[in-house]
């Protein structure tokens, strides 16, 4: 699924409204970004091709070609390419061949990079909070600027990420995201109440990466 189509127009409106409501009570700034993937993971495609192509080739040569090495290599060459192609176009298949820790690390790194690339670190009091959703990996990362981290730990932020990731798996992405934004807003309001001269420094619209 493409990032720009992940949330419907109605979803986007609800999310924007949830952010706006929270930011009326806190100097914190909330931003949401959705990307299709945090890396192309070429090793997943290669590994899928080698393993699946090898297994199918082995079965074919064992059953029909008297375990011929020559025939095995011919089938292996073609079937490995075919399996790699399938993995490249079917994310569920490709994910099987990518270690979980590799995806977690890549999502975290991409979230940090996007936070700075999109200028989310430029708020007046360093009070930006970033919900980063990476669709291929089915993972969410939540990070905050230095002003927030003095009061809210990274572990607390990842609890919001875990709830949202489960919501996405359950097909309730927009609903749970709005709920987590509201919940986080209560904490932000406690530690970072709105100021009299507060202005909206970050867009309330979902960023499609």
C-alpha positions as CSV (number, residue, x, y, z in Angstrom):
1,X,0.0,0.0,0.0
2,X,1.2,3.5,-0.9
3,X,1.9,5.8,2.0
4,X,-0.3,8.6,0.6
5,X,-3.3,6.3,0.5
6,X,-2.9,4.6,3.8
7,X,-5.2,7.0,5.6
8,X,-8.5,8.0,3.9
9,X,-9.5,11.7,3.6
10,X,-11.8,11.1,6.6
11,X,-9.0,9.5,8.6
12,X,-6.6,12.4,7.8
13,X,-9.3,14.9,8.9
14,X,-9.8,13.1,12.2
15,X,-6.1,12.8,12.9
16,X,-5.6,16.5,12.1
17,X,-8.4,17.4,14.4
18,X,-7.0,15.2,17.2
19,X,-3.6,17.0,16.9
20,X,-5.2,20.4,16.8
21,X,-7.2,19.6,20.0
22,X,-4.1,18.5,21.9
23,X,-2.0,21.4,20.8
24,X,-4.6,23.9,22.2
25,X,-3.6,22.7,25.7
26,X,0.1,22.2,25.4
27,X,3.2,23.8,23.9
28,X,4.2,20.4,22.6
29,X,4.0,19.9,18.8
30,X,2.8,16.6,17.3
31,X,3.6,15.4,13.8
32,X,2.7,12.1,12.0
33,X,4.5,10.6,9.0
34,X,3.7,7.5,7.0
35,X,6.3,5.9,4.7
36,X,6.0,2.7,2.5
37,X,9.2,1.3,3.8
38,X,12.3,2.3,5.7
39,X,14.7,0.5,3.4
40,X,14.6,-1.6,0.2
41,X,16.1,-4.6,2.1
42,X,17.9,-6.1,-1.0
43,X,19.2,-8.9,1.2
44,X,15.6,-10.1,1.8
45,X,15.0,-10.4,-2.0
46,X,18.3,-12.3,-2.5
47,X,17.8,-14.6,0.4
48,X,14.3,-15.4,-0.6
49,X,15.5,-16.2,-4.1
50,X,18.4,-18.4,-3.0
51,X,16.4,-20.4,-0.4
52,X,13.1,-20.8,-2.2
53,X,14.7,-21.3,-5.6
54,X,17.1,-23.9,-4.1
55,X,14.4,-25.8,-2.3
56,X,12.1,-26.1,-5.3
57,X,15.0,-27.0,-7.5
58,X,16.1,-29.7,-5.1
59,X,12.7,-31.2,-5.0
60,X,12.3,-31.2,-8.8
61,X,15.7,-32.8,-9.5
62,X,15.2,-35.3,-6.7
63,X,11.8,-36.5,-7.9
64,X,12.2,-36.2,-11.7
65,X,15.9,-36.0,-12.7
66,X,17.7,-38.6,-10.5
67,X,19.3,-35.9,-8.4
68,X,21.3,-34.5,-11.4
69,X,23.6,-31.7,-10.3
70,X,23.5,-30.2,-13.8
71,X,19.7,-30.1,-13.9
72,X,19.7,-28.7,-10.4
73,X,21.9,-25.8,-11.3
74,X,19.8,-25.0,-14.4
75,X,16.6,-25.0,-12.4
76,X,18.3,-23.2,-9.5
77,X,19.4,-20.3,-11.7
78,X,15.9,-19.7,-13.1
79,X,13.8,-20.4,-10.0
80,X,16.1,-18.3,-7.8
81,X,15.4,-15.3,-10.1
82,X,11.7,-16.0,-10.1
83,X,11.5,-16.4,-6.3
84,X,13.5,-13.2,-5.9
85,X,11.1,-11.4,-8.2
86,X,8.1,-12.7,-6.2
87,X,9.6,-11.6,-3.0
88,X,10.2,-8.1,-4.4
89,X,6.5,-7.8,-5.3
90,X,4.9,-9.5,-2.3
91,X,6.0,-7.8,0.9
92,X,4.6,-10.6,3.2
93,X,6.9,-13.1,1.5
94,X,9.9,-10.8,1.6
95,X,9.5,-10.0,5.3
96,X,10.0,-13.6,6.2
97,X,13.6,-13.4,5.1
98,X,14.5,-10.2,6.9
99,X,15.5,-10.4,10.6
100,X,13.2,-8.6,12.9
101,X,16.0,-6.7,14.6
102,X,17.2,-5.5,11.2
103,X,13.8,-4.0,10.5
104,X,13.5,-2.4,13.9
105,X,16.9,-0.8,13.6
106,X,16.1,0.5,10.1
107,X,12.7,2.0,11.1
108,X,14.4,3.7,14.1
109,X,17.1,5.2,12.0
110,X,14.7,6.3,9.3
111,X,12.5,7.9,11.9
112,X,15.4,9.9,13.2
113,X,16.6,10.9,9.8
114,X,13.0,12.0,8.7
115,X,12.6,14.0,12.0
116,X,15.5,16.2,11.0
117,X,14.9,16.2,7.2
118,X,11.4,17.5,7.8
119,X,12.6,20.2,10.1
120,X,10.7,18.9,13.1
121,X,13.6,19.7,15.4
122,X,13.1,23.5,14.8
123,X,10.3,24.2,17.2
124,X,11.0,27.1,19.6
125,X,11.2,25.0,22.8
126,X,12.3,21.7,21.2
127,X,8.9,20.2,22.0
128,X,8.2,18.2,18.9
129,X,6.9,14.7,19.1
130,X,7.0,12.5,16.0
131,X,4.8,9.4,15.2
132,X,6.6,7.6,12.4
133,X,4.8,4.7,10.7
134,X,6.6,2.4,8.3
135,X,4.1,0.2,6.4
136,X,6.3,-2.6,5.0
137,X,7.8,-3.4,8.4
138,X,4.4,-3.0,10.2
139,X,6.3,-0.9,12.7
140,X,5.9,2.4,14.4
141,X,8.5,4.6,16.1
142,X,7.8,7.6,18.3
143,X,10.5,10.0,19.1
144,X,10.6,13.4,20.8
145,X,12.9,16.4,20.7
146,X,15.2,17.3,23.6
147,X,12.7,19.5,25.4
148,X,10.3,16.5,25.7
149,X,12.9,13.9,26.6
150,X,13.6,15.6,29.8
151,X,10.1,14.7,31.1
152,X,9.0,11.7,29.0
153,X,11.3,8.7,28.6
154,X,11.9,6.9,25.2
155,X,10.4,3.8,26.8
156,X,7.2,5.6,27.5
157,X,7.1,6.9,23.9
158,X,7.6,3.4,22.6
159,X,4.6,2.2,24.6
160,X,2.5,4.6,22.4
161,X,4.3,3.1,19.3
162,X,3.4,-0.4,20.4
163,X,-0.2,0.4,20.8
164,X,-0.4,2.0,17.4
165,X,1.4,-0.8,15.7
166,X,-1.2,-3.2,17.1
167,X,-3.9,-0.9,16.0
168,X,-2.5,-1.0,12.4
169,X,-2.4,-4.8,12.5
170,X,-6.0,-4.9,13.7
171,X,-7.2,-2.5,10.9
172,X,-7.9,0.4,13.3
173,X,-4.9,2.6,12.5
174,X,-6.7,6.0,12.4
175,X,-8.8,5.2,15.5
176,X,-5.9,4.1,17.6
177,X,-3.6,6.9,16.4
178,X,-6.2,9.5,17.5
179,X,-6.5,7.7,20.8
180,X,-2.7,7.7,21.3
181,X,-2.4,11.3,20.3
182,X,-5.1,12.2,22.9
183,X,-3.4,10.1,25.6
184,X,0.0,11.6,24.9
185,X,-1.6,15.0,24.9
186,X,-2.6,14.6,28.5
187,X,1.0,13.9,29.5
188,X,2.3,16.8,27.4
189,X,-0.3,19.2,28.9
190,X,0.9,18.2,32.4
191,X,4.6,18.9,31.7
192,X,4.3,21.4,28.9
193,X,1.2,23.5,29.3
194,X,0.3,25.9,26.5
195,X,1.9,29.4,26.6
196,X,0.0,32.6,26.0
197,X,2.1,33.3,22.9
198,X,1.9,29.7,21.6
199,X,1.7,29.3,17.8
200,X,1.3,26.1,15.7
201,X,4.8,25.4,14.5
202,X,4.3,22.1,12.7
203,X,1.6,21.0,10.3
204,X,-1.3,19.0,11.7
205,X,-1.6,17.1,8.4
206,X,-0.2,13.5,8.0
207,X,3.1,13.6,6.1
208,X,3.4,11.0,3.4
209,X,7.0,10.0,2.8
